[in-house]
Amino acid sequence: MIIPLEKEQSMRRKLNLLYGEQEYTVYKRITELLQPYMNRRPEPKPWVTEKDIMLITYGDSIKEEGTLPLQTLKEFLLKYVKKTITAVHILPFYPYTSDDGFSVVDYRQVNPELGDWTDIQSLSNEFDLMFDAVINHISKSSEWFQGYLRGEKKYAEYFIEADPNLDYSQVVRPRTLPLLTEFDTTHGKKYIWTTFSDDQIDLNYKNPDVLLEMLDILILYALNGARFIRLDAVGFLWKKQGTSCMHLEETHALIKLIRDVIDLVAPGTILITETNVPHSDNITYFGNGYDEAHMVYQFPLPPLTLFSFHTQNARKLLEWADRLEPRSDATTFFNFLASHDGIGLRATEGILTDEERQLLVDKTIEHGGRVSYRDNGDGTMSPYELNITYLDALTHPFEEESVRIKRFLAAHMILLSMAGMPGIYIHSLIGSRNDYKGMEESGINRRINRQKIDKDRLYMELESNSLRRNIFVQLSKFIQQRRTQKAFNPQAEQRVLFLDERVFSILRTNEQTGDQILVLVNVSKQNVELKTEYVGMDIILNQPIDRTIFLRPYQTMWIKTK
């Protein structure tokens, strides 16, 4: 195959940084890997628009006895969300041993308990799909790690052996579990790097064989239904003694190399990096706007939105949004409020004070949730994430239902209005409450927000006068309305307005089409009167607006300006 000279030089510079004098050998191996795929290159899809909305779900979030979950999921999607959702993030659907899918046994297989590759292909015929690439670590039950334990030559350098007597205090720890785990091998006891758990063995990208293996797997995903590929926990990819082992230059080089390869074999595939870290570190994964991730998860949005409603004050959220850097025409944020994980707090560092973060912790406990902590490396621990459904995080369990719904929908109107592509967690779309049974039976805090719901029960509740139905119908309506407005294109300008601290207020302007929408979301339980210069039509209530605006508690207006 012929790779353009500029692309070759770019790839080789990265390989030189990673592998030094092995650079050319590794480059040749990559070209040989790519050769069989070049004739299968799909037509590139266009960049995302205001119409693109993603649903986040496990393959078995909805279950039906006697039916494979991926088939049940497809039935639900076609029945209820075909007019609302364009893309589906199916959380890890590979065989696994722990962490609800994030300890992968075999990257190339579909978990037979969920379905098979034909089920994935069937879903991809109806929706754009996002696959997880859990490439920092692999299950200890995988053939790779078991081969290492048996002393097989192929896997001898697939993992990171470490000296437990060295100083690892600078290494960033996402959890309170040990960084190194002792294993018995044919060559004696070895301490192996395990960032997340003793069942999630970190891969050694200093070995080019690991890189080649992963590139082949990512190409498999891109050519088998993945419009989007989520690079899970990629900030940890490269380890270097005496550093934090986070966001290293080599890590960025690896992601840029992945981008090069995917662009060659599957142009139009969108890479999304998942790095639950402070905002300034997170946005470095955009690279120069054209050479690294297409999207990054917008981690400050969930906790800052939650903080705004608990304090009835949107100033912190607005000040943060006002500082967001303009993106290139080939990048945007992946916005979300809830996901399969908890509400991360690391992204609020430098935005909220310790006391303000504690307020979120206290509210979470008061509302029946749990809090997970991380090891700071100096003997102390800090709150890492809030484990609770977003509905329960926002509202007290005994609060009046109508108020709960209004506040929950208002929070999602902020999500739908922000510049970027929105991601809606399935348990937000269907108005799920805390799943105490799942959490207590498993002993895993995150299970509180990962309920497996029976299909018949779900359908019954969606067709009756229930909390689920009221949230689902209204949120679906707003999403559909959003998809018709070119002012919400991810590339449309976003300008923050400071009109009243109780009101989230931004102006979205699509300079190409001339469409403009003034977004107003009242985060308080008070009536708010605003004097503005804007005249137009509130497209939510379909009523004219002329400078003086009255907002009821938790009301949203999308004012299409003249």
N, C-alpha and C positions, 0 to 999 in steps of 0.2 A: 504494500500500500504506500501511497505518497502522502506524507504529512507536510503541509505548508511549512516553508523554512522558518517563518516567524514563530509558528507554533512549536516546531521542533526545538528551536533555541530556547523558548520559554520553558518547555518541559525539561530540557537538559540542565538549565540553571537550577531548577528546583531539585532535580536528582543529584546534582553536584553538592548542594547544601546538605542533602539527606545522606548520601552514600559516598561522597568523595570520589576516589579514583574508580569506583565501580559504576560511575555515572553512565558511561556509554553502554556497558553490558546490560544494565537494567533498562536503559532506553530501548535497546534492540529487543529485549524480551517483551516490553510493552507493545512494540509495533507488531511483533509476532502474535501476541494475544489479540490485538485488534483486528488482524487480517480477516479472520472468518466472519466477523460481524459487519464489515463495511458494506457488503451487498444487502444487508438487512436494514439499513438505516431508514427509520420511519420519516414521514414528512413532518417537519417541525410544526408544533402548535404555536399559535400566536401568544403573545404575552397576556397576562391576566387583565381583566377589566372589572368594572363595577358589578358585572353579572356573576362573578366567581365567588362562591361561598362554600366553605368546607365544613363537613360534619366529621367530628372526631369520635371514634367508637372502637370498642373491641369487636372482634369477629363474633363473639358470643355474648354481647351485651343483651341481646334478645334471644331467648331460647324457646324451643318447641320440641316436645318429646317426639322422637322418631324422625326428626328432620335435622340435617346438618346445619349448624348455625349460620354458615355463610349463605346458605339458601334462604334461611329464615330472614336474615338481614336484608337480602335483596328484595324479598317480598315486602317487607316493611318499607324499604326505601321507595319502591315503585308505588306502593299504595298511598303513602303519606307525605313524602318529601320531594317527589320528582319535580315539582314546580318551584321548590324552595332552594334545594341544594344542588350544586353542580359537581362537587368533588367530595370524596370520602377518604378520610385517613383511617385505614384499618390498622390498629395498633398491632404489634408483632404477631404474625399469624404462623410462625414457624414452630416446630417442636421445641419445647423448653422444659426446664426443671424448676424454675423459681422466678420470683419477682414479676409474676403475671405476664410472662412472655419475654422479659428483657434479659433472661439468661438462656441464650439460644443454643440448642444442641446441633442443629443443622440449618445453615442459612439458605440452603438451596431447596428445601422441602416445605410444603404446607402441612401444618399440624393436621393429621388425619381426623382428629376429633372435631375440627372445624369444617373440613372439606378438602378440596385439592386444587391444583392449578387451573382446572377447567372452571371451577367456581370463581376463582379470581378473575379469569378471563371474561366470564359472563358478566361480572360486576363492572369490569373495565369497558365493556361495550355500552354501558348505560351512564357511567360516571367517570370523571377523571379520578384516579386513585393516588393516594400517597402511601408508599411503603416505608417501613422503618428499616434503617441500616444501623444495626446495633454493633458497630464496628470497633468499639473500644475494648470489648471483652466478650468472652464466650463461656458457655456452661462447662463446669468441671466434668460433666458426663459426656461431653462431646468427643467424637473420635479424635479430634486434634489433641485435646488435653490427655485423653487416655493413652494415645500413642506416645505422648511426651513421657508420661509416667512409666510406660513400658520400655522406654529408652530407644524408641524408633528414631532413626537418623533424621528422617524428614521433618519431624516435629521438635528436634533438639533445641532449636532457637526460636520457636514460635512464641515463647513466653518469657517473662522477665524474672530471672533469678536475682535475689538481692541478699545482701549481708545485713542481718538484723541488728548488728552492732553499730551500724552507721547512723548518722543523724538525719531523720526525716521530718524534723519539726517544721520546715518551710513548706512541705507538701500540702496543698489545699485538700482538705478532707470534706467530702459531701455528707458523710455519715459518721457515726460514732464507732463503727466497727473497725477492727485492726486493719492497717494498710497491707501488712504482709501475712501470709498464711503458710503454715508448715505442711508439707506433703511428703509422703514416703514414695521414693522413686527407685528404679533399679540401680541408680547411682547414689543411693543414700537419701538422707533427709535434705530437702531443699525448701528455702523460703521463697515464695512466689508472690509477685505483686498482685493484689486484689483490691482495687480502689473501692468497689461498691459492696462486695460481700465475698465470702469464701466459695460461693458458687458462681462467681463472675470473675473469670481469670483474664487479667489484662493481656492484650496481644502486643507482641514486640515488633513494632514497625521499623526498628533498626535492621531487621532481617528483611531484605527485599522480597523473599518468598511470600511473606505475609502480605505485603503490599500487592503483589501480583494476584494472590488469591482473592483479596478483597476487591480489586478492580474487576476481576472476572465476575464476582457475585453482583456487584453494582450494575454491571452491564446486563446481567441476567434480569435484574429488576427492571431496568430501563426498557428492555425489549419485551417484557412480559406483563405490561399493564401499568407501570408506574409513571404517571405524568410528573409526580412530585416524589422526591426521595428525602426523607428526614434523617439527617446525620445525628444520631443520638449521642449525647454526652461527648461531643468531639473535642471539647476544650482539654480533655485529659489524654489525648492520643499519644503524645511523645513524652517520654520520661528522661530527665537529666538530673543526676545527683547534684544536690546543692541549690536547686531551684524550687519554685512552687509547683513545677510540672503542670502548669496551666497556661494556655495561650502562648506557648513557645513558638518561636519563629519556624521551627520545624513542623509544628502542628499546622500552622497556616500554609506552609508549603505543601503539605500532604493534601489539604482540602483543595488548594488551587490545582494540584495535579489531578485530583479526582474530577474537578470541573473541566480541565483540558480533555480528559479521556471521554467523559460523558458527552461533551460538546461534539466530539468527533464521531461517536457511534450513534448517539440519540439526541440530536439537536432539538432544543425546545424543552428538554427535561429540566425541571426546576429543583435545585438543591436548596434545602432549608436546614440551617444549623440550629441545634437545640443546645443552648448554653445558659443555664440558670445562674447568671453572674451579674455583677453591677453593669449598668447600661453602657458605660464607657468601654468596658471590655467586650460586651456583647456585639456592639456595632463594628468592631474591628473585623468581624467575619464577613463584612461586605467587601473587604479588600479595597480595590480602587473603584469599585462600582461595576466592574465588568469581568473580574478574574477570579472571584471566590464565590460566596453564597449569593443566590438570587434573593433569598429572604432570610431574615432572622426572627426568631420568636420574640415578641414584644413583652418581655417578662415584667416590666414595671407596671403595665396596665392593670392586671388583676388586683394587686394589693392597693394601688393608688385609687382605683375606682371604689374599692371596698372602704378605704379610709375616708373618701369623700362623703359617702352616705352615712358612715358612722358619726362623723363630725358635722354633717350637714354643711360642709364647706368644700368647695371644689378648687380652692386656690393652689394647693400642692399639686394636684393633677394638672391644672392649667399651666403652672410655671414649668413643670416638667415637659408638657407637650410643646410649650413655647420654645424650649431649648432643643427640640428634636432637629437634627441636621437634615438638610435637603438630601434626598436620595437621587441616584442616577436614574435614567429612563429604563434601566434594566434591573433595578432592585426595588424592593419594598419591604414593609414589615408584615409579619404574620401575626395578626392581632387575635387575642383570645382572652377570656375571663376565667374559664374553667377548663380543665383537662383531666386525664387519667391520674395525674399527679396532684399534689396539694397546691395551695396558693404560695408560691415561693416568696421569701422575704429578702433574699440576698440582693435582688435588683433594686431594693429601696435604699440600699446603703448610699449615703451622700444625698438622699432626698428626704427621708424621714429620720427623725431622731430616735434614739433607743426608747425613749418614753412613748413616742408615737407608734413604734412597732409593738411595744408592750400593750398598747390599747387594742391593737388587732389580735394579739395573743389572748388577752382577757375576754374580748368579745367572742372569740372562737370557742373558748372553754365554756363561757356563759350560754352559748347557743348549741352546746352538746358536741362540739368537735374535739379534736386532739391536736397536739403540736409535736412536730418532729424536730430534733436538734442535730447540730453538726459539731464536730470536734474542731476547736480552733487551733489545736497543735500545741497549746501552752497550758493544758490542763483545764481550760474553761470550755463551756459549750454555749452556743447561741441558737436562738430559734431559727430553723432553716425553712420550714414550710408549715402551713396551716392545713390540717386534714379535715375537710368538711365539704359538703356540697355548697355550691355558690349560693343557692337559694337559702340554705340555713345560715350561711356566713353573713348574709345581708340582713336577715330577719330573725327576730326572736321566735322561739317555738310557739309561744302563746299569743303572738301578735294576730290581729284581725286579718283574715285571709285576703280581703280586698286590698289592704295596705301592702301586704307581702307581695302580691302580684304586681302592683304598681311600681314598687321599689325595684323588684327584680327586672321588670321590663325596662325601666328607666336606665338601669345599669347596662343592659344590652343595647340600648339605643346609643350609648356612648361608644360601645364596641363597634356597632354598625356604622358609626359616623366617622371614626378615625381613619386617617390615611393608611391604606394597607389592605390586605386581604383578610376578611374575618374568618375565624374558625369557631364553630359552635359545638360544644361537647354534647353528646347525645343526652346525658342526664340533665343538662340545662334545657335543651329543646323540649324534653318531655316532663320537665318540672319534678325531678326526683328529689326526695328528702334523704337525710342521712340513713345509711344502711348499717345499723348497729349490729344486726345479726351477722352479716358478712364480716364485719370488722372483728367482732368478738370471737367468732368461730375460727378465724384465721390467725388472730393475734397481730394482724398487720393494719396499722393506722390508715394507710391509703385505701384499704378496702371499703372505707366508709363512703367513698365516692365512686365505687366500681360495681354497683349492684348488677346482678344478672337477673333480668326481669322476664317472667313468663309472657310469651307472646299473647296468649288469649287474655290474660289479665290486663296487659298493656292496651290491647285493642278495646277492651270493655271500658277502661277508664278514659281512653281518648274519645269514646263515643258517648260518654255520660257527662253529667254536669259535675266535673271533678276539678281539683286543683290542676292536675295534669292537663286536662283538656283546655282549661282557661289559659294556661301559660302557652301551651303548644299552638293553639289557634291564633292567639294574638301575636306571639313572637314570629310565627310563620308569615303572618300578614305583613309585619314590618320588614321582614327579610325580603319578601317578594316586592314590596314597595321600593326598598333600597335598590334592588337590582335594576329598576327602570330609570334611575337617576344618574346621568353622566357626571354630575358634580362629585359623585362618590367613587369615580375611577381612582385606582390606587395612585396614579401619577398626578391627579388633580391637586392643586395647591391647597395647603392647610394653613390658615392663619388663626392664631388664638386671639380672642377678644376678652378683655377683662371688664365685664359689665356689672357683675354682682357676684360676690363670693359664694353665693348659694346656687349659682347657675354655671354649669359647664357650657361654654360658648365658644364655638369655632366657626369659621367661614371657609367653606370648601368651594374652590373655583376651578372649573375645567377651562383653561385658557384656549384650548383648541376648539371647543364647541360654544363657549360663552355661557355655559350653565353655571349657576351659582346657588348654593343653599346655605342659609344661616341655620346652624344647629344650636338649639337651646334645650338643655336638660336641667330641670330643677332637682337638685340632689337633697332638698330639704323638705320638711313637712309643713312649711309655711307657704302662704300665697306670696308671690313675688311680682312686683310691677317694674317694668323696664322701659326707659325712654331711649329709643335708638333712632338712627337715621334710615333704617331699612323699611322698605315698602314691598309687599309681595303677597304670596299665598302660602298658608300653612297646608302642605300637601297631606298631612296626617288627618286633620279635621276638615280639610277642603274649605277653609274660610280665609277671607282677606285679612292682611295685617298692614297697619299703617302707623309706623313709628312707635306708638304706645302699645306695649305687650303685657298681657296678664298671664302668668303661669300658675296653675294650681300645683299643690304638692305632688312632686314626682312626675310632673307633666313634661312631655317632650314636644318640641315644635321643630319641624323641618320646613323652613320658610324659603320658598323658591323666590328669589328676589327679582325685581324688575330692573 
